[in-house]
Amino acid sequence: MGRVSQVIRIGAAVAALGGIVSPSGRLAAQSVNDTTPEPVLSGASAEAVTAVRRLYDREEYGAAVAAADTAMRHGAGSTELQSWRLAALAAHPVGTASPIRTARRMAWMHVRSPWAWMGLAMTTAAVPDSAAVTKEAATKLVALLPNDPTAIAMAARALREGGQLAEAQSVLGNGGGAARTSAPVLVEVASTLAAQASHDPAHATALTDSAIRVYAAARAQDSMSFPASYRAGMLLLQKGDTVGAYPLLRHAASLSESVPAHAAFWRAGLSLTGADAAAAKTAVQDDMARLQQQHPGDADVQAAVAAQKR
């Protein structure tokens, strides 16, 4: 069980000690030829990037795309903003146009921009036969920002979403400095453990339990981390631990307008029994009503509400 036991030890070490034991092998920092510096963001562009990143982190992908489009129409354009838009678009496609061509062009034109490489990594992550491109882009992202928690987490996420779990573990294990114990990196360590569990039924329980512990470590670093609550809650729900899942999913729903997150909160709340069942049912009904009021005519919201009433 060499690789599995190593992954479990990584997760356990992070949760217990706040560090990551580096797996064998290091990513080589690839050189880039263009020496053009990354431009300093204007105030409007910086604010737009912050807003779009917040939406992306909370898995409000459609809203992230819309916010980026609005900002760019008002002149707040930057490589970083466009790259976050592409990452959101890859998670929530709009129309028929593929974001990959745009991402390739950005990486070619802005080879010194780590965010251009992030956009390419995220848009190719789940595309068949694109593993080599995703790995190259993720490698260049962390080479340009080797100690940046967001860069490390996004590089690992792209690799994980493309099924390159060993490569994702390597990126996470080689993160530098305080990045190793930052919430974004811990979230990706946990998510990679959870992904490993889905590919390894024989050790799924141990891997899932390790993932849940690491998500808890991420919440200790940042109690407002949406994925640390949402993804942990989903794992607990899958394990049948509704009592443990409910408060995490309720907190996640309080942080985000993500319809899947709210639907999971409703499912957990309506599944509770005992003394807390009545209060949970009221909380769920209130949240359903609020979401419908806030998003009238939203097909995803209406479908999620209808699913709970069947």
N, C-alpha and C positions, 0 to 999 in steps of 0.2 A: 504494500500500500504506500510506496515511497512518495509519489507526488501528492497523493491525498493527505497523508499524514503531515507532509511539509506545509500544505495549504492550511490545514487545521491549526498547526502550530503557529503559523503567521497570524491567523485571526485571533487565536487565544492570547498570543503575546501582545497584540495591539490592545485588546480589551483589558488585559490585566496590568500591563506595564506601560502602555502608551507608546510603544515603538513597534517597528516592523523588522523582522529578521529578513535580510535580503536573500532572495533565492539565488541560486547559482546563475552566473551569466549576467553581464551588464550591457545596457544599450550603448552602442558607440555613438558619440555625438558627431553627426554628419556635418561636414563643412558646407557652407553656402558661399557662392561667389559674389552676389550682389552686396555692396556695402552701403547702400542707401538706408539711412536710419528710418525707423518707424516714426511717422509724424506725430507730434503732440496733439492730442485731441482738443478740439474747441470745447468750451463749456457745454454747449448744446449737445455735441456729439457724446461727450462723457456722460451727461445725464441720460441720454437715450440709451447708451450701452448699459448703464446701471439698471434702467427700467426693463430693458429687454432680457438681460441676464436674470433678473429677479423672476420674471415670468417663466423663463426657460427652466430655472432651477425648481420652480414649483409646478412644472409639467403643464403649464398653460401655453401649450405650443402655438395654437391658433392665435391667441392673444399676443404672443411674442412676435409672430410674423406681422400681424396687423400694426402693432406698435412700432416695429422697425420701419414698415412701409410709410407710416404717417410721419415718422421722424425724418426719413430720407426725402419725402416730398417737401418738407420744410427746410431742407438744406443741411440737415445734421448727418452728413455722410462720413463714413470712415471704414477702413478695412475691417476693423474689429466689429463694428456694428453690422456690416454686411455678413460677416462670418457667423455671428450669433443668429442672424436671420436665417442663414442657410442651414445651420444646425437645427433650428426649430422647424424649418420647412421639411427637412429630412424626416423629422419625427411626426409631422402633421402635414402631409402633402396638400397643396392647394392647386387645383387645375391639373394639367397634364405635363407641364414643363418640368424637366428634371433639373434639380439644382447642381448636379455634378459638373455640367459644362461650365457653369459660372464659377464654381469652386476651383476647377482646374485652371481657368483663366486667371483667377485671383492669385493662386499660388505661383503661377508662372510670372505674373507681373510684380508680385510683392514677395519675393523669395525670402527677404529678411523679416517678414512679418510672421510671428508665431501664430497669429489669429487666422491668417490665410491658410496655414497648414491645418489648423483646427477645423476650419470649414471643410477642407478637403477630406480630412479623416472622418468627420461625422457624416458627410453626405455619401461616402463610399462604404461605410461600415457594414451595412446589411445588404449590399449589392453583390450578387453572385460574381465570382471570379475577380473580385476587387481586393482580395486579401493583401496582396503585395503593395498596392497603392495605399491602402489604409495604414499598413504597418510603416511604410516610408513616411507618410504624412505625420503619423503619431510620433515617430522617432524624431523628426525634425522639430515638431512642436516642443518636445521636452528638451531637445538640444538647445533651443533658443531661450527657453525659460526653465532651466533645470531645477530651480527651487521654488517654483510658483505652484501653490496648491491647485489652482484652477486648471493650469496647463497639465499637470500630472493626472488629475482626476479625469479631465476630458480625453486625454490620450488613452488612458486605461479604459474609459467607457467605450470609446470607438472600437478598441480592440476586443473588448468583451462582447459588444453587440455584434461584432463580426465573427464571434466564436473562437477568437484567438486568445484563449484563457491563459495559457502559459506566458504569452507575450504581455498580457495585461498585468499578470502577477509580477513580471520582471520590472515593468515600469513602476508599479507601486512599491516594490521592494527597494528600488534604487532612488527613490525620492530623497531630496536633501533637506537637512536642517529641520526647522519646525514644520515643514510641509508634511512630514510623516505622520504627525499627530493632529493635523488639521481636520475639521469636519468633512470637507469635500473628499479628501483622500481616504479617510476612514469609511465614508459611505461607499466609495468604490471598492475598497477592500472587502467590505461586507457583501456588496452586490456581486463581486467576482466569486466569493465563496458560495453564494446562493446559486449562481449560474453553474458552478462546478457540481453542486448537489443535484441539479436537474439532469446532469450528464452522467452521474455516478450513483445509481440507485442503491448500491451496496453500502455506500457511506453517506447517503443523503441526510440521515438524521444528525450525524455528528457535524457535517458541514453546515447544515441549516442552523443548528444550535450555535455554532461558532459565528455565523453571520449575524444572528440576533444579538449576540454579545457585542460584536463590533459596532452594530448600529447603536447600541446603548452607549458605547464609548463616544460615538459621533455626537449623540444628543448631549452628552456631558460637556462636549466642547462648544456646541451651539444648539441651544434648546429650540431655536426657531428653524432648524434644518428640516425642511419638508420631507425630503426623501428618507432621512433617518427615522422619522416617525411612520411615514406611509409604507415604506418597503418592509420595515420590521413588523408593522401591523398586518400586512398582507401575509407574511410568512407565518405569523402566529395564527391567523385565520385559516390558512391552509393546513396547519397542524391541528386544527380543531379547538384551539385555545381562544374562544370568543371573549372570555373575561379579560385576558391579557391584551387582545387585539383592540378591543373597543376604545379604551382611552387614547391609544396611539392614533387610531384612525379618526377619532373625533378631533384630536389636536391637529392632525394633518389637514382635515377638512376646514378647520378654522384659519389655516394659513393660505389656502389655495382655492381657486374656483374650478380646479380640475374636476370634471364630471366623474371620471373613474374613481377618484379619491372620495368624493361624496357618496357615490354608489356603494363603495366598500364600507364606509361609515354607516350607511343605512342598513346594509346587510348584517353587519356586526350588531348594531343596536337592536334590530328587530329579532335577532337570534338569541338575545339574552333571556335568561329565566331568573326567577327568584326575586329578591327584594329590589334589585336595580332595574328590573324589566320595565316597569311603568315609566320611570323617569327617562330611561333610554328611548322608549317609544315616543314620548313627548318631544324629546330633543330631535329625534329623526324627523318627525312630522313638521316641526318648526323649521328645520333645515330644508326640507323638501319645498315647503311653501316659500321660504326666502329665496331659494335658488330659482324657482319658477318665476317669482316676481322680478328678480334681478335680470333674468334672461328670458323674457317672454318670446315665445315662438322658437326657441332654440330646440332643434330636433334631438340633439344628444341628451339634453336635460329631460325632455318629454319622454324619450325612450327609457332613460334610467328610472324615472319615476314610475312609468308604467310597468317596468320589470319587477319593481318591488311590490306592486299591488296585485300581481298575478296570484 
